Amino acid sequence: MSGRGAVGRLTSAIYFREMPAPITDEVRLQPASDQSLLIYFGERITLEAHQRVRKFLRLLESEPVAGVRNLHPAYCSVLIDFDALKSSHEDLEVILRDYLGRLDRPALPEPRQMEIPTCYGGEFGPDLNELASSHGMTPNQVVELHASATYVVYFLGFVPGFAYLGGLPESLATPRLDSPRRNTPPGSVGIADNQTGVYPFDTPGGWRLIGRTPIAMFRPDRGTMSFLAIGDRVRFTPISAERFVELKTA
Amino acid sequence: MSSIRVESPGLLTTVQDLGREGFGAIGVSPAGAADPISLRLGNRLVGNVESAAALEMTLLGGSFVFSGGGIVAMTGSDFGARLDDTDVSLGTSMQVHAGQTLRFGPTRSGSRCYLCVQGGIAVPPFLGSASTHLLSGLGGFEGRALRKGDMLQIGPQRQPFGKRTISPWVTERLSQRNVLRVTRGPQADWFDEASLRAFFAAPYRVGEQSNRMGIRLEGAQPSPSKVISMITEGVSLGAVQVPQSGSPIILFVEQQTTGGYPKIANVISADLHRVGQLRPRDEVRFEQVTFEAARSLLITQEAMLSSREPILE
């Protein structure tokens, strides 16, 4: 008996070592409205939660669930809008539990490496100087630091083509403006807490603006429409005002 | 093809249908008619499919010249429509002859009036829908509200005129807007008992800054008892979010697709059309129902709408 037990323990030890990284954050399902359901992959912003969000999304996109109208991925959750005349929270939960049980299966493609040429400071980055001095840095140091990191597109949300980029160097984390601007010119590059991002449209916004890119972040006449996609790796490259104009008119 | 010339656009007039689905993951919210039931009934009056594109007017209507005539109907709120010099009624189909002008004034009831035309308003679809998304300037007529001088094309008109009217009891039932029924929001338990009681106890006043993105409410300011920084997540249509100021906002058809404020409640699907008719300074009270009750209210409403009952021929 004891020998068999030992073998059993040994087997399970090997078994666990071959499993992917242990899942520490429990999945939680919660109704958000009478026609939507939130699936939380833990309560923390981690790359691991992000991978699970993407795999879940991939499963839902490759095997669409009848009655599902919209998917809203975020840092560590996915909101599912459904047609309440065709489905219910209970029906959907049963189906989604099965999807969640197969999360290890979908393979994610190699992330794309994307570059966002950015003209920092001046009229394009009205908050650069203040942000720099709040961290005891020079504007140039902020630019160097911001352009040195590789960011991850955690998800797209807010407005069409707005990518939430994680991976901002900790020393650049800055709270939002006390009162949001009524207008942010398209292409504005901003910082909010430990996130950075680019405004695709002229919208109200409370992120601190440090520069601007000539790239159109969302173009309805482009195949993929959004310049960035969930999972992309992104770097910002400093460019001059002249280069900005060249690229803008190209 | 027949066309409509915009003589004056009114306060805010856009092309809307029932919105676009399936693009939430790239940040595109559905948009579409703020009061989809009025749009659907209006389209039935003129012999269209329920989802055809129409004009949505807000608070103050415009003037529209019909070059080639057409079959039209107005639904939603009464904007005092006149065909040339004659008063015309809401909720009934009628014929407009070539060269006639439909004029609208300020609202006499809620905030939105729909002008439906047989054949629908023909605009190039964006992501499968004719709806205008004002914030991003996408969809509808050039992605924007109508302006003086715009020429709108009307789709093919193939059906003979039939006199159709919305039955008065349906109009009566749909015109209520002083109570919004809600289900618990995903962060309802972040708010203490006192906050939740206050939220349901007294009516809120609809703020002047309300629009298709959100309805701002003035009144009790619930404050989360838990001090947790919220991680941005997807937000559903009709979510009642409570920003730091404490004044709740109902996220509406042109809503942001994700948000970082706690949601105390969510307007039930069967009452979303009421939100579309709320106008500034209206008073509105919240009433909590269970998810099951919300679903059966929607099923009952939909059974009524999809029957022959609402339209008298």
Interface residues (C-beta under 8 A of the other chain):
Chain A: Q30 P31 A32 S33 D34 Q35 S36 L38 E43 R44 I45 L57 R69 N70 L71 H72 P73 A74 Y75 C76 S77 V78 L79 D81 A84 L85 S88 H89 F155 L156 G157 F158 V159 P160 G161 F162 Y164 P200 F201 T203 F218 P220 M225 S226 I230
Chain B: E21 G22 F23 G24 A25 I26 G27 V28 P30 F126 L127 H133 L135 S136 G137 L138 T183 R184 G185 P186 I231 T232 E233 G234 V235 S236 L237 G238 A239 Q256 T257 T258 G259 K263 N266 V267 I268 S269 F291 A294 R295 L298 I299 E302
